[in-house]
Amino acid sequence: MQELLRSNDPVLLSWVEALLLGEGIESVVLDQFTSVIEGSIGAIPRRLMVLEEDLVRARRALAAAGYGEDGQIPNA
């Protein structure tokens, strides 16, 4: 699996998951339980992962939604 993005924003992560699902791309959020254990102070961002073969399509989906071609999300 490859990391698509990191964020402490659960709404953003949920939105990107829904966007990817709409494109037929499965994803998984890692570190969400670690983030809860550390008290949700934002020290450990959650990682949204996709299969390596879906990474280019996932980045394109983010770009089509208004983000950079590299899939970087400002202030994520």
PDB file of N, CA, C and O in Angstrom:
ATOM      1  N   MET A   1       0.835  -1.172   0.000  1.00  0.00           N
ATOM      2  CA  MET A   1       0.000   0.000   0.000  1.00  0.00           C
ATOM      3  C   MET A   1       0.885   1.242   0.000  1.00  0.00           C
ATOM      4  O   MET A   1       2.010   1.230   0.499  1.00  0.00           O
ATOM      5  N   GLN A   2       0.345   2.309  -0.572  1.00  0.00           N
ATOM      6  CA  GLN A   2       1.067   3.572  -0.678  1.00  0.00           C
ATOM      7  C   GLN A   2       0.273   4.671   0.023  1.00  0.00           C
ATOM      8  O   GLN A   2      -0.958   4.687  -0.012  1.00  0.00           O
ATOM      9  N   GLU A   3       0.988   5.571   0.647  1.00  0.00           N
ATOM     10  CA  GLU A   3       0.344   6.690   1.334  1.00  0.00           C
ATOM     11  C   GLU A   3      -0.103   7.727   0.317  1.00  0.00           C
ATOM     12  O   GLU A   3       0.684   8.195  -0.506  1.00  0.00           O
ATOM     13  N   LEU A   4      -1.381   8.075   0.390  1.00  0.00           N
ATOM     14  CA  LEU A   4      -1.916   9.121  -0.471  1.00  0.00           C
ATOM     15  C   LEU A   4      -1.850  10.467   0.226  1.00  0.00           C
ATOM     16  O   LEU A   4      -1.495  11.469  -0.394  1.00  0.00           O
ATOM     17  N   LEU A   5      -2.192  10.502   1.514  1.00  0.00           N
ATOM     18  CA  LEU A   5      -2.119  11.748   2.269  1.00  0.00           C
ATOM     19  C   LEU A   5      -2.093  11.473   3.759  1.00  0.00           C
ATOM     20  O   LEU A   5      -2.421  10.375   4.211  1.00  0.00           O
ATOM     21  N   ARG A   6      -1.695  12.494   4.521  1.00  0.00           N
ATOM     22  CA  ARG A   6      -1.705  12.483   5.987  1.00  0.00           C
ATOM     23  C   ARG A   6      -2.521  13.669   6.450  1.00  0.00           C
ATOM     24  O   ARG A   6      -2.439  14.760   5.886  1.00  0.00           O
ATOM     25  N   SER A   7      -3.313  13.440   7.490  1.00  0.00           N
ATOM     26  CA  SER A   7      -4.089  14.547   8.032  1.00  0.00           C
ATOM     27  C   SER A   7      -4.591  14.197   9.422  1.00  0.00           C
ATOM     28  O   SER A   7      -4.769  13.027   9.759  1.00  0.00           O
ATOM     29  N   ASN A   8      -4.816  15.226  10.218  1.00  0.00           N
ATOM     30  CA  ASN A   8      -5.472  15.072  11.516  1.00  0.00           C
ATOM     31  C   ASN A   8      -6.959  15.401  11.415  1.00  0.00           C
ATOM     32  O   ASN A   8      -7.679  15.323  12.410  1.00  0.00           O
ATOM     33  N   ASP A   9      -7.413  15.761  10.242  1.00  0.00           N
ATOM     34  CA  ASP A   9      -8.792  16.178  10.025  1.00  0.00           C
ATOM     35  C   ASP A   9      -9.652  14.976   9.623  1.00  0.00           C
ATOM     36  O   ASP A   9      -9.575  14.528   8.479  1.00  0.00           O
ATOM     37  N   PRO A  10     -10.473  14.445  10.541  1.00  0.00           N
ATOM     38  CA  PRO A  10     -11.278  13.267  10.219  1.00  0.00           C
ATOM     39  C   PRO A  10     -12.328  13.532   9.140  1.00  0.00           C
ATOM     40  O   PRO A  10     -12.699  12.620   8.400  1.00  0.00           O
ATOM     41  N   VAL A  11     -12.804  14.764   9.045  1.00  0.00           N
ATOM     42  CA  VAL A  11     -13.787  15.098   8.013  1.00  0.00           C
ATOM     43  C   VAL A  11     -13.129  15.040   6.636  1.00  0.00           C
ATOM     44  O   VAL A  11     -13.701  14.492   5.694  1.00  0.00           O
ATOM     45  N   LEU A  12     -11.940  15.600   6.520  1.00  0.00           N
ATOM     46  CA  LEU A  12     -11.211  15.553   5.258  1.00  0.00           C
ATOM     47  C   LEU A  12     -10.924  14.113   4.858  1.00  0.00           C
ATOM     48  O   LEU A  12     -11.126  13.736   3.704  1.00  0.00           O
ATOM     49  N   LEU A  13     -10.461  13.317   5.793  1.00  0.00           N
ATOM     50  CA  LEU A  13     -10.156  11.916   5.492  1.00  0.00           C
ATOM     51  C   LEU A  13     -11.406  11.177   5.029  1.00  0.00           C
ATOM     52  O   LEU A  13     -11.352  10.396   4.078  1.00  0.00           O
ATOM     53  N   SER A  14     -12.519  11.418   5.691  1.00  0.00           N
ATOM     54  CA  SER A  14     -13.777  10.778   5.315  1.00  0.00           C
ATOM     55  C   SER A  14     -14.208  11.212   3.919  1.00  0.00           C
ATOM     56  O   SER A  14     -14.671  10.394   3.123  1.00  0.00           O
ATOM     57  N   TRP A  15     -14.053  12.498   3.625  1.00  0.00           N
ATOM     58  CA  TRP A  15     -14.428  13.008   2.311  1.00  0.00           C
ATOM     59  C   TRP A  15     -13.567  12.384   1.213  1.00  0.00           C
ATOM     60  O   TRP A  15     -14.079  11.984   0.168  1.00  0.00           O
ATOM     61  N   VAL A  16     -12.264  12.304   1.453  1.00  0.00           N
ATOM     62  CA  VAL A  16     -11.378  11.711   0.448  1.00  0.00           C
ATOM     63  C   VAL A  16     -11.690  10.226   0.278  1.00  0.00           C
ATOM     64  O   VAL A  16     -11.665   9.717  -0.843  1.00  0.00           O
ATOM     65  N   GLU A  17     -11.981   9.530   1.369  1.00  0.00           N
ATOM     66  CA  GLU A  17     -12.378   8.122   1.259  1.00  0.00           C
ATOM     67  C   GLU A  17     -13.615   7.980   0.373  1.00  0.00           C
ATOM     68  O   GLU A  17     -13.664   7.101  -0.488  1.00  0.00           O
ATOM     69  N   ALA A  18     -14.613   8.841   0.581  1.00  0.00           N
ATOM     70  CA  ALA A  18     -15.841   8.793  -0.222  1.00  0.00           C
ATOM     71  C   ALA A  18     -15.553   9.119  -1.686  1.00  0.00           C
ATOM     72  O   ALA A  18     -16.095   8.481  -2.589  1.00  0.00           O
ATOM     73  N   LEU A  19     -14.698  10.115  -1.914  1.00  0.00           N
ATOM     74  CA  LEU A  19     -14.307  10.475  -3.274  1.00  0.00           C
ATOM     75  C   LEU A  19     -13.667   9.275  -3.975  1.00  0.00           C
ATOM     76  O   LEU A  19     -14.011   8.955  -5.112  1.00  0.00           O
ATOM     77  N   LEU A  20     -12.745   8.625  -3.293  1.00  0.00           N
ATOM     78  CA  LEU A  20     -12.060   7.470  -3.878  1.00  0.00           C
ATOM     79  C   LEU A  20     -13.017   6.314  -4.116  1.00  0.00           C
ATOM     80  O   LEU A  20     -12.949   5.651  -5.151  1.00  0.00           O
ATOM     81  N   LEU A  21     -13.900   6.073  -3.172  1.00  0.00           N
ATOM     82  CA  LEU A  21     -14.866   4.994  -3.325  1.00  0.00           C
ATOM     83  C   LEU A  21     -15.741   5.235  -4.552  1.00  0.00           C
ATOM     84  O   LEU A  21     -16.075   4.297  -5.276  1.00  0.00           O
ATOM     85  N   GLY A  22     -16.106   6.486  -4.780  1.00  0.00           N
ATOM     86  CA  GLY A  22     -16.884   6.839  -5.963  1.00  0.00           C
ATOM     87  C   GLY A  22     -16.141   6.553  -7.257  1.00  0.00           C
ATOM     88  O   GLY A  22     -16.759   6.356  -8.304  1.00  0.00           O
ATOM     89  N   GLU A  23     -14.823   6.530  -7.188  1.00  0.00           N
ATOM     90  CA  GLU A  23     -13.978   6.218  -8.344  1.00  0.00           C
ATOM     91  C   GLU A  23     -13.632   4.732  -8.408  1.00  0.00           C
ATOM     92  O   GLU A  23     -12.898   4.294  -9.294  1.00  0.00           O
ATOM     93  N   GLY A  24     -14.164   3.964  -7.463  1.00  0.00           N
ATOM     94  CA  GLY A  24     -13.877   2.529  -7.434  1.00  0.00           C
ATOM     95  C   GLY A  24     -12.517   2.197  -6.843  1.00  0.00           C
ATOM     96  O   GLY A  24     -11.958   1.136  -7.122  1.00  0.00           O
ATOM     97  N   ILE A  25     -11.985   3.095  -6.031  1.00  0.00           N
ATOM     98  CA  ILE A  25     -10.670   2.906  -5.421  1.00  0.00           C
ATOM     99  C   ILE A  25     -10.856   2.664  -3.930  1.00  0.00           C
ATOM    100  O   ILE A  25     -11.407   3.507  -3.222  1.00  0.00           O
ATOM    101  N   GLU A  26     -10.401   1.524  -3.460  1.00  0.00           N
ATOM    102  CA  GLU A  26     -10.489   1.231  -2.034  1.00  0.00           C
ATOM    103  C   GLU A  26      -9.334   1.894  -1.296  1.00  0.00           C
ATOM    104  O   GLU A  26      -8.229   2.023  -1.823  1.00  0.00           O
ATOM    105  N   SER A  27      -9.610   2.308  -0.078  1.00  0.00           N
ATOM    106  CA  SER A  27      -8.574   2.936   0.738  1.00  0.00           C
ATOM    107  C   SER A  27      -8.733   2.481   2.181  1.00  0.00           C
ATOM    108  O   SER A  27      -9.750   1.905   2.567  1.00  0.00           O
ATOM    109  N   VAL A  28      -7.704   2.757   2.960  1.00  0.00           N
ATOM    110  CA  VAL A  28      -7.740   2.431   4.386  1.00  0.00           C
ATOM    111  C   VAL A  28      -7.024   3.555   5.133  1.00  0.00           C
ATOM    112  O   VAL A  28      -6.018   4.087   4.664  1.00  0.00           O
ATOM    113  N   VAL A  29      -7.559   3.904   6.299  1.00  0.00           N
ATOM    114  CA  VAL A  29      -6.942   4.924   7.136  1.00  0.00           C
ATOM    115  C   VAL A  29      -6.148   4.224   8.230  1.00  0.00           C
ATOM    116  O   VAL A  29      -6.697   3.437   9.001  1.00  0.00           O
ATOM    117  N   LEU A  30      -4.861   4.513   8.288  1.00  0.00           N
ATOM    118  CA  LEU A  30      -3.998   3.947   9.319  1.00  0.00           C
ATOM    119  C   LEU A  30      -3.752   4.974  10.417  1.00  0.00           C
ATOM    120  O   LEU A  30      -3.861   6.179  10.189  1.00  0.00           O
ATOM    121  N   ASP A  31      -3.430   4.502  11.575  1.00  0.00           N
ATOM    122  CA  ASP A  31      -3.061   5.324  12.739  1.00  0.00           C
ATOM    123  C   ASP A  31      -4.242   6.010  13.411  1.00  0.00           C
ATOM    124  O   ASP A  31      -4.038   6.858  14.281  1.00  0.00           O
ATOM    125  N   GLN A  32      -5.475   5.667  13.032  1.00  0.00           N
ATOM    126  CA  GLN A  32      -6.598   6.353  13.665  1.00  0.00           C
ATOM    127  C   GLN A  32      -6.746   5.964  15.128  1.00  0.00           C
ATOM    128  O   GLN A  32      -7.158   6.795  15.937  1.00  0.00           O
ATOM    129  N   PHE A  33      -6.427   4.741  15.491  1.00  0.00           N
ATOM    130  CA  PHE A  33      -6.548   4.340  16.890  1.00  0.00           C
ATOM    131  C   PHE A  33      -5.375   4.856  17.715  1.00  0.00           C
ATOM    132  O   PHE A  33      -5.535   5.161  18.897  1.00  0.00           O
ATOM    133  N   THR A  34      -4.218   4.954  17.113  1.00  0.00           N
ATOM    134  CA  THR A  34      -3.060   5.542  17.789  1.00  0.00           C
ATOM    135  C   THR A  34      -3.351   7.001  18.108  1.00  0.00           C
ATOM    136  O   THR A  34      -3.013   7.494  19.184  1.00  0.00           O
ATOM    137  N   SER A  35      -3.973   7.678  17.171  1.00  0.00           N
ATOM    138  CA  SER A  35      -4.316   9.075  17.380  1.00  0.00           C
ATOM    139  C   SER A  35      -5.292   9.239  18.543  1.00  0.00           C
ATOM    140  O   SER A  35      -5.188  10.202  19.303  1.00  0.00           O
ATOM    141  N   VAL A  36      -6.227   8.321  18.690  1.00  0.00           N
ATOM    142  CA  VAL A  36      -7.197   8.376  19.793  1.00  0.00           C
ATOM    143  C   VAL A  36      -6.498   8.115  21.120  1.00  0.00           C
ATOM    144  O   VAL A  36      -6.777   8.786  22.114  1.00  0.00           O
ATOM    145  N   ILE A  37      -5.593   7.144  21.139  1.00  0.00           N
ATOM    146  CA  ILE A  37      -4.893   6.786  22.377  1.00  0.00           C
ATOM    147  C   ILE A  37      -4.044   7.951  22.887  1.00  0.00           C
ATOM    148  O   ILE A  37      -3.962   8.179  24.094  1.00  0.00           O
ATOM    149  N   GLU A  38      -3.415   8.685  21.973  1.00  0.00           N
ATOM    150  CA  GLU A  38      -2.542   9.778  22.401  1.00  0.00           C
ATOM    151  C   GLU A  38      -3.328  11.017  22.816  1.00  0.00           C
ATOM    152  O   GLU A  38      -2.733  12.052  23.116  1.00  0.00           O
ATOM    153  N   GLY A  39      -4.642  10.925  22.838  1.00  0.00           N
ATOM    154  CA  GLY A  39      -5.462  11.999  23.376  1.00  0.00           C
ATOM    155  C   GLY A  39      -5.979  12.978  22.358  1.00  0.00           C
ATOM    156  O   GLY A  39      -6.481  14.044  22.714  1.00  0.00           O
ATOM    157  N   SER A  40      -5.861  12.627  21.083  1.00  0.00           N
ATOM    158  CA  SER A  40      -6.363  13.472  20.001  1.00  0.00           C
ATOM    159  C   SER A  40      -5.780  14.888  20.034  1.00  0.00           C
ATOM    160  O   SER A  40      -6.469  15.862  19.728  1.00  0.00           O
ATOM    161  N   ILE A  41      -4.510  14.984  20.407  1.00  0.00           N
ATOM    162  CA  ILE A  41      -3.861  16.297  20.420  1.00  0.00           C
ATOM    163  C   ILE A  41      -3.251  16.641  19.062  1.00  0.00           C
ATOM    164  O   ILE A  41      -2.701  17.726  18.877  1.00  0.00           O
ATOM    165  N   GLY A  42      -3.353  15.717  18.129  1.00  0.00           N
ATOM    166  CA  GLY A  42      -2.871  15.989  16.783  1.00  0.00           C
ATOM    167  C   GLY A  42      -1.405  15.693  16.562  1.00  0.00           C
ATOM    168  O   GLY A  42      -0.844  16.099  15.545  1.00  0.00           O
ATOM    169  N   ALA A  43      -0.772  14.997  17.487  1.00  0.00           N
ATOM    170  CA  ALA A  43       0.654  14.700  17.342  1.00  0.00           C
ATOM    171  C   ALA A  43       0.901  13.611  16.299  1.00  0.00           C
ATOM    172  O   ALA A  43       1.970  13.568  15.690  1.00  0.00           O
ATOM    173  N   ILE A  44      -0.060  12.751  16.095  1.00  0.00           N
ATOM    174  CA  ILE A  44       0.108  11.644  15.150  1.00  0.00           C
ATOM    175  C   ILE A  44      -0.959  11.747  14.067  1.00  0.00           C
ATOM    176  O   ILE A  44      -2.112  11.388  14.303  1.00  0.00           O
ATOM    177  N   PRO A  45      -0.593  12.229  12.895  1.00  0.00           N
ATOM    178  CA  PRO A  45      -1.580  12.327  11.819  1.00  0.00           C
ATOM    179  C   PRO A  45      -1.977  10.949  11.305  1.00  0.00           C
ATOM    180  O   PRO A  45      -1.195  10.000  11.363  1.00  0.00           O
ATOM    181  N   ARG A  46      -3.164  10.859  10.819  1.00  0.00           N
ATOM    182  CA  ARG A  46      -3.663   9.611  10.223  1.00  0.00           C
ATOM    183  C   ARG A  46      -3.205   9.565   8.769  1.00  0.00           C
ATOM    184  O   ARG A  46      -3.084  10.597   8.109  1.00  0.00           O
ATOM    185  N   ARG A  47      -2.951   8.347   8.278  1.00  0.00           N
ATOM    186  CA  ARG A  47      -2.491   8.165   6.903  1.00  0.00           C
ATOM    187  C   ARG A  47      -3.573   7.472   6.089  1.00  0.00           C
ATOM    188  O   ARG A  47      -4.112   6.448   6.509  1.00  0.00           O
ATOM    189  N   LEU A  48      -3.887   8.021   4.940  1.00  0.00           N
ATOM    190  CA  LEU A  48      -4.831   7.400   4.015  1.00  0.00           C
ATOM    191  C   LEU A  48      -4.014   6.644   2.979  1.00  0.00           C
ATOM    192  O   LEU A  48      -3.200   7.231   2.267  1.00  0.00           O
ATOM    193  N   MET A  49      -4.237   5.345   2.902  1.00  0.00           N
ATOM    194  CA  MET A  49      -3.450   4.473   2.045  1.00  0.00           C
ATOM    195  C   MET A  49      -4.314   3.892   0.929  1.00  0.00           C
ATOM    196  O   MET A  49      -5.504   3.634   1.113  1.00  0.00           O
ATOM    197  N   VAL A  50      -3.692   3.693  -0.227  1.00  0.00           N
ATOM    198  CA  VAL A  50      -4.341   3.028  -1.358  1.00  0.00           C
ATOM    199  C   VAL A  50      -3.376   1.977  -1.904  1.00  0.00           C
ATOM    200  O   VAL A  50      -2.178   2.010  -1.625  1.00  0.00           O
ATOM    201  N   LEU A  51      -3.914   1.058  -2.676  1.00  0.00           N
ATOM    202  CA  LEU A  51      -3.043   0.067  -3.313  1.00  0.00           C
ATOM    203  C   LEU A  51      -2.106   0.769  -4.284  1.00  0.00           C
ATOM    204  O   LEU A  51      -2.467   1.776  -4.893  1.00  0.00           O
ATOM    205  N   GLU A  52      -0.921   0.239  -4.421  1.00  0.00           N
ATOM    206  CA  GLU A  52       0.083   0.860  -5.287  1.00  0.00           C
ATOM    207  C   GLU A  52      -0.438   1.046  -6.709  1.00  0.00           C
ATOM    208  O   GLU A  52      -0.172   2.068  -7.342  1.00  0.00           O
ATOM    209  N   GLU A  53      -1.175   0.062  -7.206  1.00  0.00           N
ATOM    210  CA  GLU A  53      -1.681   0.160  -8.578  1.00  0.00           C
ATOM    211  C   GLU A  53      -2.802   1.199  -8.720  1.00  0.00           C
ATOM    212  O   GLU A  53      -3.153   1.570  -9.840  1.00  0.00           O
ATOM    213  N   ASP A  54      -3.365   1.669  -7.607  1.00  0.00           N
ATOM    214  CA  ASP A  54      -4.412   2.691  -7.644  1.00  0.00           C
ATOM    215  C   ASP A  54      -3.896   4.097  -7.333  1.00  0.00           C
ATOM    216  O   ASP A  54      -4.662   5.059  -7.395  1.00  0.00           O
ATOM    217  N   LEU A  55      -2.628   4.227  -7.006  1.00  0.00           N
ATOM    218  CA  LEU A  55      -2.094   5.508  -6.553  1.00  0.00           C
ATOM    219  C   LEU A  55      -2.229   6.619  -7.599  1.00  0.00           C
ATOM    220  O   LEU A  55      -2.636   7.732  -7.265  1.00  0.00           O
ATOM    221  N   VAL A  56      -1.899   6.334  -8.834  1.00  0.00           N
ATOM    222  CA  VAL A  56      -1.982   7.351  -9.886  1.00  0.00           C
ATOM    223  C   VAL A  56      -3.437   7.770 -10.086  1.00  0.00           C
ATOM    224  O   VAL A  56      -3.728   8.962 -10.182  1.00  0.00           O
ATOM    225  N   ARG A  57      -4.343   6.813 -10.149  1.00  0.00           N
ATOM    226  CA  ARG A  57      -5.768   7.142 -10.309  1.00  0.00           C
ATOM    227  C   ARG A  57      -6.285   7.943  -9.123  1.00  0.00           C
ATOM    228  O   ARG A  57      -7.083   8.863  -9.298  1.00  0.00           O
ATOM    229  N   ALA A  58      -5.836   7.602  -7.912  1.00  0.00           N
ATOM    230  CA  ALA A  58      -6.271   8.324  -6.718  1.00  0.00           C
ATOM    231  C   ALA A  58      -5.781   9.763  -6.761  1.00  0.00           C
ATOM    232  O   ALA A  58      -6.528  10.679  -6.419  1.00  0.00           O
ATOM    233  N   ARG A  59      -4.552   9.972  -7.172  1.00  0.00           N
ATOM    234  CA  ARG A  59      -4.020  11.335  -7.292  1.00  0.00           C
ATOM    235  C   ARG A  59      -4.771  12.124  -8.356  1.00  0.00           C
ATOM    236  O   ARG A  59      -5.027  13.317  -8.191  1.00  0.00           O
ATOM    237  N   ARG A  60      -5.120  11.455  -9.443  1.00  0.00           N
ATOM    238  CA  ARG A  60      -5.898  12.126 -10.486  1.00  0.00           C
ATOM    239  C   ARG A  60      -7.286  12.508  -9.978  1.00  0.00           C
ATOM    240  O   ARG A  60      -7.798  13.575 -10.318  1.00  0.00           O
ATOM    241  N   ALA A  61      -7.890  11.652  -9.175  1.00  0.00           N
ATOM    242  CA  ALA A  61      -9.211  11.951  -8.613  1.00  0.00           C
ATOM    243  C   ALA A  61      -9.124  13.176  -7.708  1.00  0.00           C
ATOM    244  O   ALA A  61     -10.011  14.029  -7.727  1.00  0.00           O
ATOM    245  N   LEU A  62      -8.055  13.264  -6.916  1.00  0.00           N
ATOM    246  CA  LEU A  62      -7.870  14.444  -6.063  1.00  0.00           C
ATOM    247  C   LEU A  62      -7.652  15.701  -6.904  1.00  0.00           C
ATOM    248  O   LEU A  62      -8.181  16.767  -6.591  1.00  0.00           O
ATOM    249  N   ALA A  63      -6.875  15.566  -7.962  1.00  0.00           N
ATOM    250  CA  ALA A  63      -6.629  16.707  -8.844  1.00  0.00           C
ATOM    251  C   ALA A  63      -7.929  17.162  -9.500  1.00  0.00           C
ATOM    252  O   ALA A  63      -8.177  18.362  -9.621  1.00  0.00           O
ATOM    253  N   ALA A  64      -8.754  16.217  -9.922  1.00  0.00           N
ATOM    254  CA  ALA A  64     -10.041  16.552 -10.545  1.00  0.00           C
ATOM    255  C   ALA A  64     -10.971  17.235  -9.548  1.00  0.00           C
ATOM    256  O   ALA A  64     -11.855  17.997  -9.938  1.00  0.00           O
ATOM    257  N   ALA A  65     -10.768  16.961  -8.258  1.00  0.00           N
ATOM    258  CA  ALA A  65     -11.588  17.581  -7.213  1.00  0.00           C
ATOM    259  C   ALA A  65     -11.041  18.951  -6.807  1.00  0.00           C
ATOM    260  O   ALA A  65     -11.588  19.603  -5.917  1.00  0.00           O
ATOM    261  N   GLY A  66      -9.957  19.384  -7.462  1.00  0.00           N
ATOM    262  CA  GLY A  66      -9.442  20.723  -7.213  1.00  0.00           C
ATOM    263  C   GLY A  66      -8.131  20.793  -6.467  1.00  0.00           C
ATOM    264  O   GLY A  66      -7.711  21.878  -6.063  1.00  0.00           O
ATOM    265  N   TYR A  67      -7.479  19.672  -6.274  1.00  0.00           N
ATOM    266  CA  TYR A  67      -6.186  19.655  -5.595  1.00  0.00           C
ATOM    267  C   TYR A  67      -5.085  19.454  -6.618  1.00  0.00           C
ATOM    268  O   TYR A  67      -5.357  19.089  -7.762  1.00  0.00           O
ATOM    269  N   GLY A  68      -3.837  19.690  -6.212  1.00  0.00           N
ATOM    270  CA  GLY A  68      -2.706  19.574  -7.118  1.00  0.00           C
ATOM    271  C   GLY A  68      -2.572  18.188  -7.729  1.00  0.00           C
ATOM    272  O   GLY A  68      -3.049  17.202  -7.168  1.00  0.00           O
ATOM    273  N   GLU A  69      -1.930  18.122  -8.863  1.00  0.00           N
ATOM    274  CA  GLU A  69      -1.747  16.836  -9.551  1.00  0.00           C
ATOM    275  C   GLU A  69      -1.005  15.829  -8.699  1.00  0.00           C
ATOM    276  O   GLU A  69      -1.197  14.624  -8.858  1.00  0.00           O
ATOM    277  N   ASP A  70      -0.163  16.301  -7.799  1.00  0.00           N
ATOM    278  CA  ASP A  70       0.599  15.379  -6.963  1.00  0.00           C
ATOM    279  C   ASP A  70      -0.236  14.868  -5.797  1.00  0.00           C
ATOM    280  O   ASP A  70       0.264  14.094  -4.980  1.00  0.00           O
ATOM    281  N   GLY A  71      -1.485  15.279  -5.702  1.00  0.00           N
ATOM    282  CA  GLY A  71      -2.362  14.802  -4.652  1.00  0.00           C
ATOM    283  C   GLY A  71      -2.164  15.480  -3.319  1.00  0.00           C
ATOM    284  O   GLY A  71      -2.759  15.072  -2.321  1.00  0.00           O
ATOM    285  N   GLN A  72      -1.327  16.524  -3.284  1.00  0.00           N
ATOM    286  CA  GLN A  72      -1.090  17.226  -2.041  1.00  0.00           C
ATOM    287  C   GLN A  72      -2.294  18.072  -1.689  1.00  0.00           C
ATOM    288  O   GLN A  72      -2.834  18.782  -2.536  1.00  0.00           O
ATOM    289  N   ILE A  73      -2.708  17.995  -0.451  1.00  0.00           N
ATOM    290  CA  ILE A  73      -3.845  18.758   0.015  1.00  0.00           C
ATOM    291  C   ILE A  73      -3.323  19.858   0.929  1.00  0.00           C
ATOM    292  O   ILE A  73      -2.717  19.565   1.960  1.00  0.00           O
ATOM    293  N   PRO A  74      -3.544  21.110   0.572  1.00  0.00           N
ATOM    294  CA  PRO A  74      -3.055  22.208   1.414  1.00  0.00           C
ATOM    295  C   PRO A  74      -3.592  22.119   2.836  1.00  0.00           C
ATOM    296  O   PRO A  74      -4.774  21.849   3.048  1.00  0.00           O
ATOM    297  N   ASN A  75      -2.718  22.347   3.802  1.00  0.00           N
ATOM    298  CA  ASN A  75      -3.087  22.360   5.225  1.00  0.00           C
ATOM    299  C   ASN A  75      -3.677  21.053   5.724  1.00  0.00           C
ATOM    300  O   ASN A  75      -4.462  21.048   6.672  1.00  0.00           O
ATOM    301  N   ALA A  76      -3.311  19.953   5.101  1.00  0.00           N
ATOM    302  CA  ALA A  76      -3.838  18.656   5.545  1.00  0.00           C
ATOM    303  C   ALA A  76      -3.010  18.130   6.673  1.00  0.00           C
ATOM    304  O   ALA A  76      -3.289  17.048   7.191  1.00  0.00           O
TER     305      ALA A  76
END
